[in-house]
Amino acid sequence: MGVAVKPNQFHVLAVDDSIIDRKLIERLLKTSSYQVTAVDSGSKALEFLGLIDEDHEQEDADIPSVSPKNLNQDIEVNLIITDYCMPEMTGYDLLRKIKESKSLKDIPVVIMSSENVPSRINRCLEEGAEEFFLKPVQMEDVSKLRPHMMRNKAKDDEPNINKRKGMEEENQSPERTRTKYNNSLEDVQLVVGDL
Amino acid sequence: MDVGQMRRQWVEYTKSLFMEGFLDSQFEQLQQLQDESNPDFVVEVVSLFFEDSERLLNDLTRALDQPSVDFKLVDSYVHQLKGSSSSIGASRVKNACIAFRNFCEEQNVEGCRRCLQQVKQENLLVKNKLETLFRMEQQIVAAGGSIPNMEQIGF
């Protein structure tokens, strides 16, 4: 699964068990000039991210050594967008595994779902998802992804500044819901708003 | 028929599909994602949908034929079909799936079987309609024309 990522392009990992939705999200992302890798399950996503077994990450020579940061420039993932309802591992399970991983926790994660369930949405946002998109995903949803990827990239360049919390001068603050925009994380309300 | 007439026919036919509820705005989204670099995008996604829907409808037929119906399984198939039909804008198929899920929840076998027939019918109808539409598109392109942009027409 060798992926040559062009240096100035963002690379998105899309996870969805539906072949139709994978094709759709891939087209939406490519239209926005992102490079896309699409997989059909959470476990394939983790495999791609190099997380089969964190302890043995580098041992298997067949699996490309993957790193979200600068340790290995061959593959970098700038954002993960995943479906919620998937067999075996849900998007929420995947989100949790990513957030629990030292090497992966800073990659922004976006959840997609065909069902508008406020408790589900809040649970995902509380677990650290940046956005929650209702399916079918639209171009205007995809246009919300860039700030998250740019913030993450800026963070890589300045390791001492934690840009996820607190005030941000140059970039927009993380939008925790689809409808609210706030300048301070204090004011962010994990409320579903106009969903 | 000249290219101009073909294009007008395509526009009228497309409009009718929207007005009769076969397609909704999501289909327009698909059309907007198609361009010179991806000229077959809509046909490709739609083809994937019908392959997938055929598989799911067969699975549903088998599941509802069992002496003891597994409603959770039936519901999961319908959920998948509802999702994919929604993704391509096949609105009548989607709505039939919504009704179907209600019967799954009630664990009503007869209701489910009726819904399956309904979904099969809607699936076949929209398949025929889209095949007609794509045939018109092929004729336009073969005659040297381009497929009209619904957005530009102000639809």
Contacts between the chains, C-beta under 8 A, distances in Angstrom:
chain1	res1	chain2	res2	distance
A	18	B	52	7.7
A	18	B	80	6.8
A	18	B	83	6.1
A	18	B	84	5.8
A	18	B	87	7.4
A	19	B	48	5.5
A	19	B	52	6.5
A	20	B	45	6.2
A	20	B	48	5.2
A	20	B	49	5.4
A	20	B	52	6.2
A	20	B	84	4.5
A	20	B	87	5.2
A	20	B	88	6.6
A	21	B	83	7.0
A	21	B	84	7.2
A	21	B	87	5.6
A	23	B	44	7.0
A	23	B	45	5.5
A	23	B	48	6.2
A	24	B	30	7.7
A	24	B	33	7.9
A	24	B	45	6.6
A	24	B	87	5.7
A	27	B	33	5.0
A	27	B	38	6.8
A	27	B	41	6.2
A	28	B	33	6.9
A	31	B	33	6.3
A	85	B	79	7.2
A	85	B	83	8.0
A	114	B	79	7.9
A	114	B	82	7.2
A	114	B	83	4.7
A	114	B	86	6.5
A	135	B	83	6.7
A	135	B	86	6.8
A	135	B	87	6.7
A	136	B	26	5.2
A	136	B	29	7.2
A	136	B	86	5.8
A	136	B	87	4.7
A	138	B	29	6.5
A	139	B	29	7.3
A	139	B	32	7.6
